[in-house]
Amino acid sequence: MHLVTDNPFSGLEAFVTENVPLARFTWYKIGGPARYLVQPRSIEELQEAARRCTETNIPIYVLGLGANLLVCDQGVDGAVFRLNEEFWRRIKFTGNLLEVGAGTDMQKLLLRTVREGKSGLECLAGIPGTIGGGIRMNCGGKFGDIGSVISTVTVMDSQGNIFVRTKDDLVFDYRRTNIVAPFILGATIELEDDHPDAIMSRTREIWMYKRNTQPLNTKNCGCIFKNPRGLSAGALIDQSGLKGLRVGGAEVSTKHANFIVAHKGCSSQDVLKLIKIIKERVYDKHQVVLESEVRIWPL
Ligand SMILES: Cc1cc2nc3c(=O)[nH]c(=O)nc-3n(C[C@H](O)[C@H](O)[C@H](O)COP(=O)(O)OP(=O)(O)OC[C@H]3O[C@@H](n4cnc5c(N)ncnc54)[C@H](O)[C@@H]3O)c2cc1C
C-alpha cells in the first residue's frame, strides 16, 4: 500500500517521469507528450506501477518502438509504459527454443538468429518494432507472420497478475491476436536449424522486396489501413488517384499508397485529416470502408 499523495506514482520516481514528449519514441517522430512515462526495470516495478494505475483509474498504454503508432498532437492523458530496460530485451537460446523479452528489437533479434543458424524469423525482415508490438499486431506479410513461430506468450493484466498463454489457446489472425491482457511481457519462439548463409540469403531477399515496394527510409508508421478481405488497400487508394496527395506536411506515399509519409513540419492533425480524406475518396470510388491498421492514441 502506498502513501496517499497527489502523485499517484509517489516513491516510483526512479522510473516514472511526467509530461514526457513521445514523438522521439515513435517512428513518425510526431505527436504530443505522455502525462506519465513509465520505464520499469523489472517485473516488480511494472506490477507496482500497473496497480497504481488501476487504483487511481489512470489509462494504461503500452509502447513498443512506435512503428505502428500515431500519437495525437495533444498527447496522451494516461500512463505510457515503455519496456525498454535491459531486462525486457533479454534473449536466450536453448536448443531451438528462443526466449525473448517483449522489448527486444525484432531486427536485432533477426540478425542474431541468422548468426546462430536458427531459421523462422526471416519474414520479419524490414519490419521495425519490438517483440511485444510484433505479437500484439501479429506483424508480417506475404512471406509469413510472427504468430506462426510463437510457442508461448507471457502476459500481465492491469492488477499485476501474470499468465502464460500457450500455442493451444493463442489465435493469430491478420494483424491481430486474441490476447486481451494489456501487457505482453515476453515470448518463447520455436526455430529450426539451418545454415547462416541460407538464412541470410532469404532474409536479404525479403528485405530487398520491402525496400523496393515500401518507403522504408521515410518517417511513416507502416500501413495505415488493413487490406479489406481479398483486396489491397494500397491499390484501392492508388486507383482513387490519391498517390502524392498532401495535407500540410503529410503525404500519401508515391511509392506505396497505403503509407502516409511525414515531411518536415508535419503534425499528427495533418495525418488524421489525410486519413479522413482517403477513407472518403476510397468509399466514393469503390464503396469500400477502409479500417485503420495504425493504432491512434488516445482514440
Ligand atoms: C517502414 C515500416 C514498415 C512496416 N512494415 C510492416 C510490415 O511489412 N508488416 C507489418 O505487419 N507491419 C509493418 N509495419 C508496422 C510495424 O512495424 C509493426 O506493426 C510492429 O509490430 C510494431 O511494433 P512496435 O513495437 O513498434 O509497436 P508499437 O507501434 O509501439 O505499438 C503497436 C501496438 O502494439 C501494442 N504494444 C506494443 N508493445 C506491447 C507490449 N509489450 N505489450 C502489449 N502491447 C504492446 C501497442 O500498445 C499498440 O497497440 C511497418 C512499419 C514501418 C514504420
The ligand as an SDF file (V2000), in Angstrom:
LIG
                    3D

 53 58  0  0  0  0  0  0  0  0999 V2000
    8.7030    1.3120  -42.5220 C   0  0  0  0  0  0  0  0  0  0  0  0
    7.7200    0.3920  -41.8670 C   0  0  0  0  0  0  0  0  0  0  0  0
    7.4150   -0.8230  -42.4710 C   0  0  0  0  0  0  0  0  0  0  0  0
    6.4790   -1.6840  -41.8700 C   0  0  0  0  0  0  0  0  0  0  0  0
    6.1780   -2.8720  -42.4830 N   0  0  0  0  0  0  0  0  0  0  0  0
    5.3170   -3.7150  -41.8900 C   0  0  0  0  0  0  0  0  0  0  0  0
    5.0140   -4.9830  -42.4790 C   0  0  0  0  0  0  0  0  0  0  0  0
    5.5160   -5.3390  -43.5410 O   0  0  0  0  0  0  0  0  0  0  0  0
    4.1520   -5.8140  -41.8290 N   0  0  0  0  0  0  0  0  0  0  0  0
    3.5670   -5.4660  -40.6390 C   0  0  0  0  0  0  0  0  0  0  0  0
    2.8020   -6.2650  -40.0970 O   0  0  0  0  0  0  0  0  0  0  0  0
    3.8440   -4.2760  -40.0510 N   0  0  0  0  0  0  0  0  0  0  0  0
    4.6900   -3.3990  -40.6370 C   0  0  0  0  0  0  0  0  0  0  0  0
    4.9490   -2.1840  -40.0620 N   0  0  0  0  0  0  0  0  0  0  0  0
    4.2740   -1.8340  -38.7900 C   0  0  0  0  0  0  0  0  0  0  0  0
    5.0890   -2.1720  -37.5260 C   0  0  0  0  0  0  0  0  0  0  0  0
    6.4240   -2.3810  -37.8480 O   0  0  0  0  0  0  0  0  0  0  0  0
    4.5410   -3.4150  -36.8170 C   0  0  0  0  0  0  0  0  0  0  0  0
    3.1620   -3.2940  -36.5220 O   0  0  0  0  0  0  0  0  0  0  0  0
    5.2800   -3.6870  -35.4960 C   0  0  0  0  0  0  0  0  0  0  0  0
    4.8270   -4.9000  -34.9870 O   0  0  0  0  0  0  0  0  0  0  0  0
    5.0620   -2.5970  -34.4680 C   0  0  0  0  0  0  0  0  0  0  0  0
    5.8290   -2.8980  -33.3180 O   0  0  0  0  0  0  0  0  0  0  0  0
    6.1370   -1.7880  -32.2350 P   0  0  0  0  0  0  0  0  0  0  0  0
    6.9430   -2.4060  -31.1520 O   0  0  0  0  0  0  0  0  0  0  0  0
    6.7240   -0.5770  -32.8810 O   0  0  0  0  0  0  0  0  0  0  0  0
    4.6840   -1.4590  -31.6900 O   0  0  0  0  0  0  0  0  0  0  0  0
    4.0360   -0.0250  -31.4330 P   0  0  0  0  0  0  0  0  0  0  0  0
    3.8430    0.6680  -32.7350 O   0  0  0  0  0  0  0  0  0  0  0  0
    4.7810    0.6980  -30.3810 O   0  0  0  0  0  0  0  0  0  0  0  0
    2.6130   -0.4710  -30.8620 O   0  0  0  0  0  0  0  0  0  0  0  0
    1.6840   -1.1330  -31.6990 C   0  0  0  0  0  0  0  0  0  0  0  0
    0.6040   -1.7660  -30.8140 C   0  0  0  0  0  0  0  0  0  0  0  0
    1.1940   -2.7970  -30.0460 O   0  0  0  0  0  0  0  0  0  0  0  0
    0.9770   -2.5510  -28.6560 C   0  0  0  0  0  0  0  0  0  0  0  0
    2.1590   -2.9860  -27.9030 N   0  0  0  0  0  0  0  0  0  0  0  0
    3.4650   -2.7040  -28.1370 C   0  0  0  0  0  0  0  0  0  0  0  0
    4.2490   -3.3290  -27.2510 N   0  0  0  0  0  0  0  0  0  0  0  0
    3.4290   -4.0130  -26.4250 C   0  0  0  0  0  0  0  0  0  0  0  0
    3.6290   -4.8510  -25.2840 C   0  0  0  0  0  0  0  0  0  0  0  0
    4.8380   -5.1330  -24.7970 N   0  0  0  0  0  0  0  0  0  0  0  0
    2.5340   -5.3550  -24.6570 N   0  0  0  0  0  0  0  0  0  0  0  0
    1.2870   -5.1070  -25.1290 C   0  0  0  0  0  0  0  0  0  0  0  0
    1.0260   -4.3360  -26.2050 N   0  0  0  0  0  0  0  0  0  0  0  0
    2.0940   -3.7950  -26.8410 C   0  0  0  0  0  0  0  0  0  0  0  0
    0.7560   -1.0500  -28.5380 C   0  0  0  0  0  0  0  0  0  0  0  0
    0.0250   -0.7300  -27.3640 O   0  0  0  0  0  0  0  0  0  0  0  0
   -0.0100   -0.7760  -29.8120 C   0  0  0  0  0  0  0  0  0  0  0  0
   -1.3670   -1.0960  -29.6490 O   0  0  0  0  0  0  0  0  0  0  0  0
    5.8680   -1.3130  -40.6400 C   0  0  0  0  0  0  0  0  0  0  0  0
    6.2010   -0.0790  -40.0390 C   0  0  0  0  0  0  0  0  0  0  0  0
    7.1100    0.7640  -40.6380 C   0  0  0  0  0  0  0  0  0  0  0  0
    7.4450    2.0700  -39.9460 C   0  0  0  0  0  0  0  0  0  0  0  0
  1  2  1  0
  2  3  1  0
  2 52  2  0
  3  4  2  0
  4  5  1  0
  4 50  1  0
  5  6  2  0
  6  7  1  0
  6 13  1  0
  7  8  2  0
  7  9  1  0
  9 10  1  0
 10 11  2  0
 10 12  1  0
 12 13  2  0
 13 14  1  0
 14 15  1  0
 14 50  1  0
 15 16  1  0
 16 17  1  0
 16 18  1  0
 18 19  1  0
 18 20  1  0
 20 21  1  0
 20 22  1  0
 22 23  1  0
 23 24  1  0
 24 25  2  0
 24 26  1  0
 24 27  1  0
 27 28  1  0
 28 29  2  0
 28 30  1  0
 28 31  1  0
 31 32  1  0
 32 33  1  0
 33 34  1  0
 33 48  1  0
 34 35  1  0
 35 36  1  0
 35 46  1  0
 36 37  1  0
 36 45  1  0
 37 38  2  0
 38 39  1  0
 39 40  1  0
 39 45  2  0
 40 41  1  0
 40 42  2  0
 42 43  1  0
 43 44  2  0
 44 45  1  0
 46 47  1  0
 46 48  1  0
 48 49  1  0
 50 51  2  0
 51 52  1  0
 52 53  1  0
M  END
$$$$
